[in-house]
C-alpha cells in the first residue's frame, strides 16, 4: 500500500496548520526574543510598538494567569523571560496584531536594555565552570579498572559531533481559537499533542479538559516538534484567553532557526582496551552533552546515549558517563536517534583509532566483537533474537565486500588525485521510550451504520506514513477494503493522555492498540454473523468485505453484517489501551530491560575524494537491514533512505555555528548546508534481512524511523580512509561533520 497522503501531497491538497481557513476576526502573533545570550533585563520599552496602528496587545510574563513554566522533565524554562535571559532567541514578549506585517513592524520598534553576563557556549567550558542541567549518570558493566590492567593494547582519544538543524519543511506553528465556557482549541504542528495540552493548561491556570489539541499532520518533525512545538502554541493560547479572539502564529524560517534547539553537540573522550586477538575487553567513555540553557529533553537524550554507547558490540567491561552541560545556547532537543548516534560515533571512533594504531583494518576489530545471543548490554538487558552477525555477514556476502575492498585498493594505486574509501557500519538500536511509563497508546474505533469506519489514535502523521500503517492494521483485522476506513486527526479529546510520536515506537504502540480494538469489534461481529447464519462462530472469518464460513464466502457482506449488528444493538465502538509488556528499568541501579527489542543492520559505504579540492562523492551505500516482517516494504525502504541521507548530512555537511557571544551564525540556508540530490549517494541498495520478526512489533514489522540514520556514520569513516590513503601522515581526527574544508586540511596535513 502506498502512503495514503501521497496523492494529496502531489496535488497540493494536503492541509497543514497554515492552510486552515481562518475566522474573519483572526489576529496574528509574533515573538519578541532576546538579542543577547546571557544578561539581566534592565528595561524594555514597548511604548512605540503598542502605539502602532493595528497592534492589539503585547503579552509578557505579567499576563500569565497560571504558572510561567514550560519545562517538562525539569521545570527550569519560563514561557517568557522575567528578569534574566539565558540564550539568544529566548522569548520575552508576544506581539498580537491585526496582521503579521504589523506585528513585524511593532517588533522593530521595541527597545531593550540588557546588562550582559558571561556566555558559556561549549560543553567543555560548562564542565570546567560546573554548569550542569542535572547530576551526571553512569552505566557500569564488569570492572574496567581491573580489565584495563589485563589488556594488551590501550588507546585513548577525543571526539566531537556537532549539532544538526531539523529543517522541517513546515516551520513551527499553531492556530488557536476560543470556544464556549472558557475552553480553547489549539491546532498545532506538534509531535506531542498531550504535552501541548498539559503545558497550556498549566500556564493558563485551567484544567486540561478545557484545552483541545488537534493535529492534522506535520510537514516534518524529526524530533524538533516533540517538545519545542509547545511554547508557540501556549503563547497563542495565553493571548486567546485574554482577547477571546483566534490567534494564528507561524514562525518564519529565520525565527525558527534562531529560536529553536538542535541536535545536541557532544564533546567526548574514550579509552579502549583490546586483547592480542583484537577482542575489546574494556571501554570507558565520558560524554559532555551541550544541553543549552534549559533541560528540555536533554536528560532523556543523555540516557539514550549511554544505552547505545557500545553499539553492536559486546564488551564485558564498560563504564560510560554522561554530563548534561548547561550553556547559553537555545535548549537543544530531540532529533532522530535521540542521543544514540552521538554514542555510537564514539565507539566507532575508538575502534578506528585502535585499528589505525595496530595497523589492521577496522572491520577486523568490528567483526571480532559483534554482539551474540544472550550477551549482556551495559545496562543489564540480555540480548535476544540478535541479528548483528547475521546482518554483517549477509552484507559482506551479498555485496561482495572483499571484491569492493580490492577495487578500492586498486583504484587508489592507479590514481593520484582521487582516492576511494570504504567502511562497514553495523547498528543495534533499542526500540521503546527509555522512560518506561511512556510506552502506552490508545485507539478509538467507530463503525458507523453504513459500514464505514473511523480510526482515531495518538499517532501523529509527519511524513513517516504512520497513518498508512494504522489503516493497514485496521483493514487486515476487520477484513474490509480501505475505502471503508478513514484515519481521523490526532485529537486529545478523542484519544487522551498520549505519548509523543517519537522513539520510533509510534507504529508499534498505536498499531497494537488499533489491533486490539479491531479484534474486540470482530469478536462481537462474529457472534452476530454466527447467529444470523446459524453456525458456530469459530467457523466465521472476515475478509474481502464478506463473512466467510469454513473459508467459503457467504452472502452476508460487511454492510449487511453491520446493519444486523445495529438491529441487535451491538456496540460498534471500541476503545483499546496497549502498554508494552516486559520492559522495565531501575534508574537507581541503572539496570533493567528498557527495550522491547533491538533493530540491527549493516551498511557498506564507498566514497571518492577529490584530493585537489577536498570535495567528495558518496559512491554507494549498500545496506542489509532488519525490518522484521515488514508490513509495508516500500514505505520502510523510503524511511531507510531518508534517514541515511539525514545521517550522512550530519556527518559530512551540516555544521551548526555559534559565535563567542552565543549568536547563531549558520542562520540561513546560504550558511547551513543540507544534502541535496548531488550530495546524496549515487547508489543506495537496501536488502531486507530475512527474520521471523518480533512479537512486540506491530504485525512483527520492526520500527524503522530512527535506526537507519546511524548508517550515515559510515560515510565519515569511508572519507577518513580515503584521506589516509592520500596522506599517510594524516593523524586520525574524530571531529564531525567532516566538511570538505576539514577534508582538504587533512589531505595536506604535515606530521
Secondary structure, DSSP 8 states (H G I E B T S, - for coil): ---TTHHHHHHT----GGGS---TT-EEEEEEE-SSSSEEEEEEE-HHHHHSTTEEEEE-GGG-SS-S---SSS----SS-SSEE-STT-EEEEEEESSHHHHHHHHHH-EEEEEE-----SHHHHHHTT-BSS--EEEEES-HHHHHHT-SEEEEEEEEE-------SS-SEEEEEE-GGG-EEEEE--S-HHHHHHHHHHHHTS-GGGEEEEE---S--TTTTTSTTHHHHHHHHHHHHHH-S-EEEE--HHHHHHHS--S--EEEEEEEEE-TT--EEEEEEEEEEEEESS-TTHHHHHHHHHHTTTTTB--SEEEEEEEEEE-SS------TTTTHHHHHHHHHHHHHHHHHHHTS-HHHHHHHTB--TT-B-TTS-B--S--HHHHHHHHHHHTTHHHHHHHHHHHHHH-SSEEEEEEEEEEEEEES-SSGGG-EEEEEEEE-TTS-EEEEES---SSS-HHHHHHHHHHHHHT--GGGEEE--EETTTS-S---S-TT-HHHHHHHHHHHHHHHHHHHHHHHHHHHHTS-GGGEEEETTEEEETTEEEEEEHHHHHHHHHHTT---EEEEEEE-SS-EEETTTTEEE--SEEEEEEEEEEEEEETTT--EEEEEEEEEE--BS-S-HHHHHHHHHHHHHHHHHHHHT----B-TTS-BS--STTTS----TTTS-SEEEEEE------TTSGGGB---SSGGGGGGHHHHHHHHHHHHHH-TT-----EES--HHHHHHHHT---
